[in-house]
């Protein structure tokens, strides 16, 4: 069986306490602006994407929202290990967990 590697990049959603929101500009160009709002709860995070698009001489906003579960860093690292995968690289930087795993 061939060897393979997978790179996981996971936002560090577990390192927040209390209920509050954080706004992140994601990307933009001349006609589109994408912003993400994270609203933290005890065991989940509501992610709201705000897409502003310039069409026919006016700006229109599209909003979508969904929940993500909050996991501890330890739980995220254990998942591939529990599947028999070997962690080749594990580093958390600027709130992002970077894992490279190999079968």
URHU-V14399 format. One line per field, one symbol per residue. ss: DSSP state (h for helix, s for strand, l for the rest). burial: I if it has 16 or more other ideal C-beta (glycine too) atoms within 10 Angstrom, else O. A space follows every 50 residues. Layout:
# URHU-V14399
ss: ???
burial: ???
This chain:
# URHU-V14399
ss: llllssssssslllllllllsssssssslllssssssssslllsssssss sssssllsssssssssssslllhhhhhhhhhhlllssssssssllsssss ssl
burial: OOOOOOOIOIOIIIOOOOOOOOOOOOOOOOOOIIIOOIOIOOOOIOIOOI OOOOOOOOOOOOOOOOOOOIIOOOOIIOOIOOOOIOOOOOOOOOOOIOII IOO
